C-alpha cells in the first residue's frame, strides 16, 4: 500500500479523488430546498424524486432518496437511514447571528452552542435528521 510522505501523498492505483458525502434523505426536493435556501449551497444536478447533488465550492453532498441506487438496502436487508453522528461541518461567520436566523426559519437544533479552544459550534438537523455542524473559528 502506498504511504504518504512529508513531500506529499503517493498516488493510489484506484482512489483518484474525493467525490462527495452521501446523505440518505426521505424527500429529495425538500432537502434540495433546505440546502440551497438555508445554507446557500448550489444545486448541481437532480433527478427527482430519487437523487440530487448540491455543492459549496468543490465539496459535494449527494442527496439519495428512497428510489436512488445509493439508498438500496444492504446485503443483510438493513435499510440505509438518515441520521447518525458523523456530520458535515460548515464554517460560518457570526455564529450567534446564524443561530438566530435559523431559529427564526424553524431549523431544528441538535445541540446548544459550545465553545472550545478552536472556536464555537452548534449542530442542526436537515429535514431528515442528518446532522450539520456550524463552526466559527476562534479569532
N, C-alpha and C positions, 0 to 999 in steps of 0.2 A: 504494500500500500504506500503510495507517495506520501512524504512528510513535508509539512511546511517548514521553512527555514526563516532566519532573520531577514533574508533578502526577498522573501515573498513566498506565496504558495506554489506548490508544484502542480502542474496541470493534472487533472484526473481523467482517466480514459473514458468515463461515462458521464459524470456530472459536468455540465457545461456552464450553467449559470443559475442564479436564483430566479424562479419563475413567479412565485406569489404565495400567499397564505390563503388556504381554503377555509371558509366558514360555511357550515351547514345552516340553512335557513328554511323557514316554513313557507314564506311568501317572498319571492324574489323581487317583485315590483315594489313591495313595501320596504324591503331592505335597500334597494337602489335609492328610493326617496330619502330614507334615513341618512345614508352615507353621503349623498350628494347635497341634500338640503341642510342637514345639521352639521356635517363635518367638512363640507367643501371638497369632497373627492370628485373626480371626473369619471363619468360613465365612458368606458372604453368599448364595451360590447355587451349585447344582451340577446338572449333567445328565450323570451318569456313563454311559458312560466317556469322553465327549468333552470336557467343559468344567466349570470351576468358577471362582468368584470368591472370593478371600479379601481381608480388609481390615485395616488398622490405622488408626484414625481415619478421615480422608477418603481416604486413599491405598488404591487397589485394585490387586491383582495378578490378572490374567486368566490362568488356567492352561488352556492349549489342548492337548488330547491329539491323537493322530493322526487321530481322526474329526471334529475340530472344523473349522468353516469357516475360522477364523483360522490353521489349520495346513496348509491345502491348498498344493500345490506352486505355485511362482511360474510366471509365463507361460513362462519358458525351461525349465521342467521341474525346476529345482532344488528340492530338499526344504528345508523350514524345519526347522532342527535346534536342540536346546538347546545352551547353552554360550556362548562368546564372552567378551568382557571388559567390555562395558557391564554395569552392575550396580545392583541395589537397595542403598541404604545405610540401615542401621538404626542409630539412636543407642541406645547401651546405657550402663548404669552398671556399674562394676566389671568392666572387660573381662577381666582375668585370671581372675576367678571365672566369668565367662561361658565363657571358653575351657575351663576345667577341666570345667565341667558338660557342654559339648558334646563334649569328648573322651570323657568317661565314657559319653555316649549314643551314641558311634560316628559322630558327624558328621564328614564329610570336610573337611579344611582344605586350602585352596589356597595359602596363604602363611603365613609366620610373623608374629607381631605386629610392627608397625612403629610407630615414634614419630616425630612431626614437630611443627612449631610449633603446629599447631591441635589436636593430640591424638594418640591411638593408634588403630590399626585393624588388622584381620585379615580375610582373606577365607575364607569357607566355600563349599561347593557344596551346592545342593539335590540330591535324589536323581538328577536327570537332568543334573547338571553346570552348571546355571545359577548364576552367581556371586552371592553376597550379601556385602556388606561390613558388618562390625560396627564401629562407630565410637564411641569415648568422647572427648568434647571435653576439651581441656586445662582445668585448673582455675585 
